[in-house]
Amino acid sequence: MAEPQRVPAHVGVEDVERLEAETERLREVDYREGGGACRDAAIAHAARHDRLPDVVTAGPLRVRLLVALADLHNVAGWTCFDTGREALAARHWDRALDLAVEAGHHDLQANIHYRVGRMRLHRGRRCEASREFALGLVAARRAGSARAVAVLHANQAWARAGLGDRSGALRLLHLAHDEFSRAPSGPVPGWVRFFDEPDLCGLTGVVLTELARTVDPAQTSAAIDSLTAAVAGYSERMSRSRTFSLVALATNHLVDRDFDQAAEVGERALAAAGSLDSTRVADRLRPLRRLADRHPREPHARTLSDRIAAFGVPA
């Protein structure tokens, strides 16, 4: 992390508001352009403000400051993860969790555990991810946040699907949809705002894709429906999430042996990926290329593999 700067003599509400606003701005850039577009700024911003709690020692302003700073480190950790800096991501999340615990903010604690779990899941460490999601669930239930519980159940389902546990994954996915339907409408914290109807569709499609890939190819039809709805529903600000859904959609078309459709959707995914600064995009494209390479006699599959290779993704 960058070196922290001088501690100011006074911190007021307006300082915390500026911190919150800058964190929201960084979060929006991350969603729209990828973590590489704002990682350095997030790291520097976190370092610049990390000693502000030394100035505000008690009271509601300190609690709000702790939450704001925890959220900033949460964003910094996510941008590091999105760009392959996982050790640095872990350090930011450790700091974020310490701050959120001190503030007594269970909802933010749940979100940090979710993000740590996603990093474990991304590397195929599904049991470790499941343990992190379980810790998040404890915090989410203490917070009384149905939306946070839904996020964590959906990601638990993803982990179980990757392990080939069809019944467990579908049960957890059902719980995620049930909790999401219970979540009240209205404003939600920035750290969980991403999880809306399109994102639930996208994550549902990813879980079903994992099941199709591991144990049950018949899940492709439902996965395609969910992912198609997600792609249509994502706003422009969620460019990375749409790209991930397109990659999963192309995967299902390959599993379903619909090779021309796989190539068409894969081309859309690559076009979208070109505008993102995110190493996770290449990480998601690599299994798609390997799946296409299983069909060397299919011209559309070969074309898709060649296009992914040209994008810079090795086999």
C-alpha positions in Angstrom: 0.0 0.0 0.0 1.0 3.6 -0.6 2.4 5.6 2.3 -0.2 7.4 4.4 -0.1 11.2 4.3 -0.2 13.8 7.1 -3.1 13.5 9.6 -5.3 16.7 9.6 -6.0 18.6 12.8 -9.8 18.4 12.3 -12.3 16.0 10.6 -15.9 17.1 10.1 -19.0 15.7 8.5 -18.1 17.2 5.2 -14.8 15.3 5.2 -16.6 12.0 5.7 -19.2 12.9 3.0 -16.4 13.6 0.5 -14.8 10.3 1.4 -18.1 8.5 0.8 -18.7 10.3 -2.5 -15.2 9.4 -3.8 -15.7 5.8 -2.8 -18.9 5.7 -4.8 -17.2 7.3 -7.8 -14.4 4.7 -7.7 -17.0 1.9 -7.4 -18.8 3.1 -10.4 -15.6 3.3 -12.5 -14.7 -0.3 -11.4 -18.1 -1.6 -12.5 -18.0 0.2 -15.8 -14.4 0.0 -16.8 -12.8 -2.7 -14.6 -10.5 -2.5 -11.6 -7.5 -1.4 -13.5 -9.1 1.8 -14.4 -9.2 2.9 -10.7 -7.1 0.6 -8.6 -4.2 2.9 -8.2 -6.5 5.8 -7.3 -8.4 3.6 -4.7 -5.2 2.4 -3.1 -3.9 6.0 -2.9 -7.2 7.3 -1.6 -7.2 4.6 1.1 -3.7 5.4 2.2 -4.4 9.1 2.3 -7.3 8.8 4.6 -6.3 5.7 6.7 -5.3 7.7 9.8 -8.4 9.9 10.0 -9.8 7.7 12.9 -6.8 9.0 14.9 -8.5 12.4 14.8 -12.1 11.4 15.6 -11.9 9.4 18.7 -15.6 8.9 19.7 -19.2 9.5 18.8 -21.5 9.0 15.8 -19.0 10.8 13.5 -16.3 8.2 14.3 -18.7 5.3 13.5 -19.6 6.9 10.2 -16.0 7.5 9.4 -15.0 3.9 10.3 -17.7 2.6 7.9 -16.7 5.0 5.1 -13.1 4.0 5.4 -13.9 0.3 5.6 -16.0 0.7 2.4 -13.1 2.5 0.7 -10.7 -0.4 1.6 -13.4 -2.8 0.4 -13.4 -1.1 -3.0 -9.6 -1.0 -3.1 -9.5 -4.7 -2.3 -11.9 -5.5 -5.1 -10.0 -3.5 -7.7 -6.8 -5.3 -6.6 -8.6 -8.7 -7.0 -9.9 -7.7 -10.4 -6.4 -7.0 -11.6 -4.7 -10.0 -10.2 -3.1 -8.4 -7.1 -4.6 -10.9 -4.7 -2.2 -10.5 -1.8 -2.7 -6.8 -1.8 -6.5 -7.3 -2.0 -6.4 -9.5 1.1 -4.5 -6.8 3.0 -7.1 -4.2 2.1 -9.9 -6.6 3.1 -8.3 -7.3 6.4 -8.2 -3.6 7.1 -11.7 -3.2 5.9 -13.0 -5.9 8.2 -11.1 -4.5 11.2 -12.8 -1.2 10.7 -16.2 -2.6 10.1 -16.0 -4.7 13.2 -15.0 -1.7 15.3 -17.9 0.2 13.9 -20.3 -2.7 14.7 -21.5 -2.7 11.1 -22.6 -6.2 10.3 -24.0 -5.6 6.8 -20.6 -4.3 5.6 -18.8 -7.2 7.4 -21.0 -9.6 5.4 -20.1 -7.9 2.2 -16.4 -8.0 2.9 -16.6 -11.8 3.7 -18.5 -12.2 0.4 -15.7 -10.5 -1.5 -13.0 -12.5 0.1 -15.0 -15.6 -0.7 -15.3 -14.6 -4.3 -11.5 -14.4 -4.6 -11.2 -17.9 -3.2 -13.9 -19.1 -5.6 -12.2 -17.5 -8.5 -9.1 -19.6 -7.8 -11.1 -22.8 -7.5 -10.7 -23.0 -3.7 -14.4 -23.7 -3.3 -14.3 -25.1 0.3 -12.4 -22.1 1.5 -14.9 -19.8 -0.3 -17.8 -21.6 1.3 -16.3 -21.0 4.7 -16.0 -17.3 4.0 -19.5 -17.1 2.7 -20.7 -18.8 5.9 -19.0 -16.2 8.0 -20.7 -13.6 5.9 -24.1 -15.2 6.5 -23.6 -14.9 10.2 -23.0 -11.1 9.8 -25.8 -10.7 7.3 -28.3 -12.3 9.6 -27.2 -10.1 12.5 -27.7 -7.1 10.2 -31.2 -8.3 9.3 -30.3 -7.8 5.6 -32.2 -10.2 3.3 -30.3 -8.8 0.3 -27.0 -9.7 1.9 -28.2 -13.1 2.8 -29.4 -13.6 -0.8 -25.9 -12.6 -2.2 -24.2 -15.1 0.1 -26.6 -18.0 -0.6 -26.2 -17.4 -4.3 -22.5 -17.6 -4.1 -22.6 -20.6 -1.8 -24.6 -22.2 -4.6 -21.9 -21.3 -7.1 -19.3 -23.1 -4.9 -21.5 -26.2 -4.5 -22.1 -26.3 -8.2 -18.4 -26.2 -8.9 -18.0 -29.2 -6.6 -20.7 -31.1 -8.6 -23.3 -31.0 -5.8 -26.4 -30.5 -7.9 -29.0 -30.8 -5.1 -27.0 -28.5 -2.7 -26.5 -25.9 -5.4 -30.1 -25.8 -6.4 -31.3 -25.7 -2.8 -29.0 -22.7 -2.0 -30.1 -21.0 -5.2 -33.7 -21.4 -4.2 -32.9 -19.8 -0.8 -31.2 -16.9 -2.6 -34.2 -16.2 -4.7 -36.5 -16.5 -1.7 -34.4 -14.1 0.4 -34.1 -11.6 -2.5 -37.9 -11.6 -2.9 -38.1 -10.6 0.8 -35.6 -7.7 0.5 -37.4 -4.3 1.0 -37.3 -1.9 -1.9 -35.7 1.5 -1.5 -32.1 2.7 -1.1 -29.4 0.2 -0.2 -25.7 0.7 0.7 -23.4 1.1 -2.2 -21.5 -2.1 -1.5 -24.6 -4.2 -2.1 -26.4 -2.1 -4.7 -25.0 -4.2 -7.6 -27.1 -7.2 -6.5 -30.3 -6.4 -8.3 -32.7 -8.5 -10.5 -30.3 -8.7 -13.5 -27.4 -9.6 -11.3 -29.4 -12.4 -9.6 -30.3 -13.7 -13.1 -26.6 -13.5 -14.0 -25.5 -15.4 -10.9 -28.3 -17.9 -11.4 -27.1 -18.5 -14.9 -23.5 -19.0 -13.7 -24.6 -21.5 -11.1 -26.5 -23.5 -13.7 -23.6 -23.2 -16.1 -21.3 -24.8 -13.5 -23.8 -27.6 -13.0 -24.0 -28.1 -16.8 -20.2 -28.2 -16.9 -19.8 -30.6 -14.0 -22.7 -32.9 -13.6 -25.8 -32.1 -15.5 -25.7 -30.8 -19.2 -29.5 -30.5 -19.2 -29.1 -27.4 -17.1 -28.0 -25.4 -20.2 -31.5 -24.5 -21.2 -32.3 -22.8 -17.9 -28.8 -21.3 -17.8 -29.3 -19.7 -21.2 -32.6 -18.3 -20.2 -31.2 -16.7 -17.1 -28.1 -15.4 -18.7 -30.0 -13.9 -21.6 -32.2 -12.0 -19.2 -29.2 -10.8 -17.3 -27.4 -9.5 -20.4 -30.6 -7.7 -21.5 -31.1 -6.3 -18.0 -27.7 -5.0 -17.1 -27.3 -1.2 -17.4 -24.3 0.3 -19.2 -22.7 1.0 -15.8 -22.4 -2.8 -15.3 -20.3 -3.5 -18.3 -18.0 -6.1 -16.6 -21.0 -8.1 -15.2 -22.6 -8.1 -18.7 -19.3 -9.4 -20.2 -19.1 -12.2 -17.7 -22.7 -13.2 -18.4 -21.9 -13.3 -22.2 -18.9 -15.5 -21.5 -21.1 -17.9 -19.5 -23.8 -17.8 -22.2 -21.2 -18.8 -24.9 -20.1 -21.6 -22.6 -23.6 -23.0 -22.4 -24.0 -22.9 -26.2 -20.8 -24.9 -26.5 -22.0 -27.4 -24.0 -25.3 -27.6 -26.0 -23.3 -28.0 -29.2 -24.9 -24.9 -30.7 -21.5 -23.9 -32.2 -22.6 -21.0 -34.4 -24.5 -19.4 -31.6 -21.5 -19.9 -29.3 -19.3 -18.1 -31.7 -21.7 -15.2 -32.1 -22.1 -14.7 -28.4 -18.4 -15.2 -27.8 -17.7 -12.5 -30.3 -20.0 -10.2 -28.3 -18.2 -11.1 -25.1 -14.8 -10.3 -26.7 -16.1 -7.0 -28.0 -17.3 -6.0 -24.6 -14.1 -7.3 -22.9 -12.0 -5.0 -25.1 -13.2 -2.0 -23.1 -12.4 -3.4 -19.7 -9.2 -3.3 -17.7 -9.7 -6.5 -15.7 -7.6 -9.6 -15.6 -10.6 -11.6 -14.5 -12.0 -11.2 -18.0 -9.1 -13.2 -19.4 -9.5 -15.7 -16.5 -13.1 -16.3 -17.5 -12.3 -16.5 -21.2 -9.6 -19.2 -20.7 -12.0 -22.1 -19.8 -14.2 -21.0 -22.8 -11.3 -21.4 -25.1 -10.4 -24.8 -23.7 -14.0 -25.9 -24.1 -14.0 -24.7 -27.7 -10.8 -26.6 -28.3 -12.6 -29.8 -27.5 -14.3 -29.5 -30.9 -11.5 -29.1 -33.4 -13.7 -30.3 -36.3 -16.3 -27.6 -35.8 -15.4 -24.4 -37.7 -17.4 -22.1 -35.4 -15.6 -23.6 -32.3 -12.2 -23.2 -34.0 -13.1 -19.6 -34.9 -14.1 -18.9 -31.3 -10.8 -20.4 -30.0 -8.8 -18.4 -32.5 -10.6 -15.1 -31.6 -9.9 -15.7 -27.8 -6.3 -16.5 -28.6 -6.0 -13.2 -30.5 -7.4 -11.4 -27.5 -4.3 -12.6 -25.6 -5.7 -15.5 -23.7 -3.5 -18.6 -23.7 -4.9 -22.1 -23.9 
